[in-house]
Amino acid sequence: MRESRWLPFLISRPFGITSVRTLFYIYNLYLLSEYERFTS
């Protein structure tokens, strides 16, 4: 789970549009990996 180390960094940053977009992108990657593991 490499993405978990980025969470404190994103939260500690000023809550801007870029951090929201990055967090949404990481969340989509997480959902995609979970979905592929669930269907396989």
C-alpha positions as CSV (number, residue, x, y, z in Angstrom):
1,M,0.0,0.0,0.0
2,R,2.3,2.8,-1.3
3,E,-0.4,5.4,-1.5
4,S,-1.0,5.5,2.3
5,R,2.3,7.4,2.8
6,W,1.0,10.3,0.6
7,L,-2.2,10.8,2.7
8,P,-0.5,12.8,5.6
9,F,1.3,14.9,2.9
10,L,-1.9,15.7,1.1
11,I,-3.8,16.5,4.3
12,S,-1.0,18.8,5.6
13,R,-1.0,20.8,2.4
14,P,-3.3,23.8,2.0
15,F,-6.6,22.4,1.0
16,G,-6.6,23.5,-2.7
17,I,-7.9,22.3,-6.0
18,T,-4.7,20.4,-6.8
19,S,-4.8,18.4,-3.5
20,V,-8.4,17.5,-4.0
21,R,-7.8,16.4,-7.6
22,T,-4.8,14.3,-6.4
23,L,-6.8,12.7,-3.6
24,F,-9.6,11.9,-6.0
25,Y,-7.1,10.4,-8.4
26,I,-5.5,8.2,-5.7
27,Y,-9.0,7.2,-4.5
28,N,-9.9,6.1,-8.1
29,L,-6.8,4.0,-8.3
30,Y,-7.7,2.4,-5.0
31,L,-11.2,1.6,-6.2
32,L,-9.9,0.2,-9.5
33,S,-7.4,-2.1,-7.8
34,E,-10.1,-3.3,-5.3
35,Y,-12.5,-3.9,-8.2
36,E,-10.0,-5.9,-10.2
37,R,-9.1,-8.0,-7.2
38,F,-12.8,-8.6,-6.4
39,T,-13.7,-9.7,-10.0
40,S,-10.6,-11.9,-10.5
